[in-house]
Amino acid sequence: MSEHFTYIPKGVCSRQMDFDLNEGKIEKVVVTGGCNGNLKGIASLLKGMEINEVIERLDGIKCGSKSSSCPDQIAHALKEYSVSKN
């Protein structure tokens, strides 16, 4: 059964991240704000991936001089979701 999860990112250009998740996999990601084309590309690549693999790949990526990035915030969102399920 698909679950919807919304996350408000911190320290990046994106304003909101919406996820549809099913049995530990990503069905859909929509990011509001940020670099539109790049985030649509990332969302397309994430479709069907396991949550834990996404966290492993995206966690810690920085954007310029910022301490985070949109991909890093996707990892933070998925960590928050995972903790809420345990």
CYANA upper distance limits for C-alpha pairs under 8 A (distance plus 0.5 A):
  1 MET  CA     22 ASN  CA      6.34
  1 MET  CA     23 GLU  CA      7.75
  2 SER  CA     20 ASP  CA      6.79
  2 SER  CA     21 LEU  CA      5.96
  2 SER  CA     22 ASN  CA      5.00
  2 SER  CA     23 GLU  CA      8.10
  3 GLU  CA     20 ASP  CA      6.04
  3 GLU  CA     21 LEU  CA      5.69
  3 GLU  CA     22 ASN  CA      6.73
  4 HIS  CA     18 ASP  CA      7.69
  4 HIS  CA     19 PHE  CA      6.14
  4 HIS  CA     20 ASP  CA      5.09
  4 HIS  CA     21 LEU  CA      6.89
  5 PHE  CA     18 ASP  CA      6.35
  5 PHE  CA     19 PHE  CA      5.61
  5 PHE  CA     20 ASP  CA      6.96
  5 PHE  CA     21 LEU  CA      8.17
  5 PHE  CA     81 TYR  CA      7.84
  6 THR  CA     16 GLN  CA      7.65
  6 THR  CA     17 MET  CA      6.22
  6 THR  CA     18 ASP  CA      5.01
  6 THR  CA     19 PHE  CA      6.79
  7 TYR  CA     16 GLN  CA      6.44
  7 TYR  CA     17 MET  CA      5.62
  7 TYR  CA     18 ASP  CA      6.93
  7 TYR  CA     77 ALA  CA      6.35
  8 ILE  CA     15 ARG  CA      6.68
  8 ILE  CA     16 GLN  CA      5.27
  8 ILE  CA     17 MET  CA      6.80
  9 PRO  CA     14 SER  CA      7.12
  9 PRO  CA     15 ARG  CA      6.72
  9 PRO  CA     16 GLN  CA      6.69
  9 PRO  CA     17 MET  CA      7.63
  9 PRO  CA     70 CYS  CA      8.29
  9 PRO  CA     73 GLN  CA      6.33
  9 PRO  CA     77 ALA  CA      8.20
 10 LYS  CA     73 GLN  CA      7.79
 11 GLY  CA     66 LYS  CA      7.83
 11 GLY  CA     67 SER  CA      8.01
 11 GLY  CA     68 SER  CA      7.08
 11 GLY  CA     69 SER  CA      8.23
 12 VAL  CA     34 GLY  CA      8.12
 12 VAL  CA     66 LYS  CA      8.19
 12 VAL  CA     68 SER  CA      7.31
 12 VAL  CA     69 SER  CA      6.38
 12 VAL  CA     70 CYS  CA      6.79
 13 CYS  CA     33 GLY  CA      6.68
 13 CYS  CA     34 GLY  CA      5.17
 13 CYS  CA     35 CYS  CA      8.40
 13 CYS  CA     70 CYS  CA      8.11
 14 SER  CA     31 VAL  CA      7.22
 14 SER  CA     32 THR  CA      6.27
 14 SER  CA     33 GLY  CA      4.70
 14 SER  CA     34 GLY  CA      4.79
 14 SER  CA     35 CYS  CA      8.43
 14 SER  CA     70 CYS  CA      7.24
 15 ARG  CA     31 VAL  CA      8.14
 15 ARG  CA     32 THR  CA      6.13
 15 ARG  CA     33 GLY  CA      5.94
 15 ARG  CA     34 GLY  CA      8.04
 16 GLN  CA     31 VAL  CA      6.34
 16 GLN  CA     32 THR  CA      5.63
 16 GLN  CA     33 GLY  CA      7.72
 17 MET  CA     29 VAL  CA      7.58
 17 MET  CA     30 VAL  CA      6.36
 17 MET  CA     31 VAL  CA      5.01
 17 MET  CA     32 THR  CA      6.85
 17 MET  CA     74 ILE  CA      8.07
 18 ASP  CA     29 VAL  CA      6.17
 18 ASP  CA     30 VAL  CA      5.65
 18 ASP  CA     31 VAL  CA      6.85
 19 PHE  CA     26 ILE  CA      7.74
 19 PHE  CA     27 GLU  CA      8.05
 19 PHE  CA     28 LYS  CA      6.17
 19 PHE  CA     29 VAL  CA      5.14
 19 PHE  CA     30 VAL  CA      7.11
 20 ASP  CA     26 ILE  CA      6.76
 20 ASP  CA     27 GLU  CA      5.81
 20 ASP  CA     28 LYS  CA      5.51
 20 ASP  CA     29 VAL  CA      7.07
 21 LEU  CA     25 LYS  CA      6.12
 21 LEU  CA     26 ILE  CA      5.18
 21 LEU  CA     27 GLU  CA      5.90
 21 LEU  CA     28 LYS  CA      7.62
 22 ASN  CA     26 ILE  CA      6.94
 22 ASN  CA     27 GLU  CA      7.14
 24 GLY  CA     50 GLU  CA      6.23
 24 GLY  CA     51 ILE  CA      6.14
 24 GLY  CA     52 ASN  CA      8.46
 25 LYS  CA     47 LYS  CA      8.41
 25 LYS  CA     48 GLY  CA      6.23
 25 LYS  CA     49 MET  CA      5.94
 25 LYS  CA     50 GLU  CA      4.90
 25 LYS  CA     51 ILE  CA      6.00
 26 ILE  CA     46 LEU  CA      7.12
 26 ILE  CA     47 LYS  CA      5.85
 26 ILE  CA     48 GLY  CA      5.70
 26 ILE  CA     49 MET  CA      6.16
 26 ILE  CA     50 GLU  CA      7.01
 26 ILE  CA     51 ILE  CA      7.04
 27 GLU  CA     47 LYS  CA      5.79
 27 GLU  CA     48 GLY  CA      6.26
 28 LYS  CA     43 ALA  CA      7.51
 28 LYS  CA     44 SER  CA      8.50
 28 LYS  CA     46 LEU  CA      8.38
 28 LYS  CA     47 LYS  CA      6.37
 29 VAL  CA     43 ALA  CA      5.76
 29 VAL  CA     44 SER  CA      8.45
 29 VAL  CA     46 LEU  CA      8.24
 29 VAL  CA     47 LYS  CA      8.07
 30 VAL  CA     40 LYS  CA      8.09
 30 VAL  CA     43 ALA  CA      7.40
 31 VAL  CA     39 LEU  CA      7.23
 31 VAL  CA     40 LYS  CA      8.29
 34 GLY  CA     39 LEU  CA      7.87
 34 GLY  CA     70 CYS  CA      8.12
 35 CYS  CA     39 LEU  CA      6.53
 36 ASN  CA     40 LYS  CA      6.60
 37 GLY  CA     41 GLY  CA      6.70
 38 ASN  CA     42 ILE  CA      6.72
 39 LEU  CA     43 ALA  CA      6.49
 39 LEU  CA     70 CYS  CA      8.42
 40 LYS  CA     44 SER  CA      6.67
 41 GLY  CA     45 LEU  CA      6.81
 42 ILE  CA     46 LEU  CA      6.67
 42 ILE  CA     71 PRO  CA      8.48
 43 ALA  CA     47 LYS  CA      6.93
 46 LEU  CA     54 VAL  CA      7.72
 49 MET  CA     53 GLU  CA      7.47
 49 MET  CA     54 VAL  CA      7.32
 50 GLU  CA     54 VAL  CA      6.97
 51 ILE  CA     55 ILE  CA      6.82
 51 ILE  CA     78 LEU  CA      7.12
 52 ASN  CA     56 GLU  CA      6.67
 53 GLU  CA     57 ARG  CA      6.68
 54 VAL  CA     58 LEU  CA      6.49
 54 VAL  CA     75 ALA  CA      7.15
 55 ILE  CA     59 ASP  CA      5.99
 55 ILE  CA     74 ILE  CA      8.23
 55 ILE  CA     75 ALA  CA      5.02
 55 ILE  CA     76 HIS  CA      8.07
 55 ILE  CA     78 LEU  CA      7.28
 55 ILE  CA     79 LYS  CA      7.58
 56 GLU  CA     75 ALA  CA      8.29
 58 LEU  CA     71 PRO  CA      5.95
 58 LEU  CA     72 ASP  CA      5.81
 58 LEU  CA     74 ILE  CA      7.90
 58 LEU  CA     75 ALA  CA      6.24
 59 ASP  CA     71 PRO  CA      7.82
 59 ASP  CA     72 ASP  CA      5.33
 59 ASP  CA     73 GLN  CA      8.29
 59 ASP  CA     75 ALA  CA      5.76
 59 ASP  CA     76 HIS  CA      7.73
 60 GLY  CA     68 SER  CA      7.47
 60 GLY  CA     72 ASP  CA      6.05
 61 ILE  CA     68 SER  CA      6.93
 61 ILE  CA     69 SER  CA      6.62
 61 ILE  CA     71 PRO  CA      7.14
 61 ILE  CA     72 ASP  CA      5.78
 62 LYS  CA     66 LYS  CA      6.78
 62 LYS  CA     67 SER  CA      6.31
 62 LYS  CA     68 SER  CA      5.08
 62 LYS  CA     69 SER  CA      5.39
 62 LYS  CA     72 ASP  CA      7.51
 63 CYS  CA     67 SER  CA      7.72
 63 CYS  CA     68 SER  CA      6.58
 63 CYS  CA     69 SER  CA      5.32
 63 CYS  CA     70 CYS  CA      8.41
 68 SER  CA     72 ASP  CA      6.35
 68 SER  CA     73 GLN  CA      7.41
 69 SER  CA     73 GLN  CA      6.60
 70 CYS  CA     74 ILE  CA      6.72
 71 PRO  CA     75 ALA  CA      6.99
 72 ASP  CA     76 HIS  CA      6.82
 73 GLN  CA     77 ALA  CA      6.53
 74 ILE  CA     78 LEU  CA      6.74
 75 ALA  CA     79 LYS  CA      6.65
 76 HIS  CA     80 GLU  CA      6.68
 77 ALA  CA     81 TYR  CA      6.71
 78 LEU  CA     82 SER  CA      6.55
 79 LYS  CA     83 VAL  CA      6.67
 80 GLU  CA     84 SER  CA      6.75
 81 TYR  CA     85 LYS  CA      6.96
 82 SER  CA     86 ASN  CA      7.17
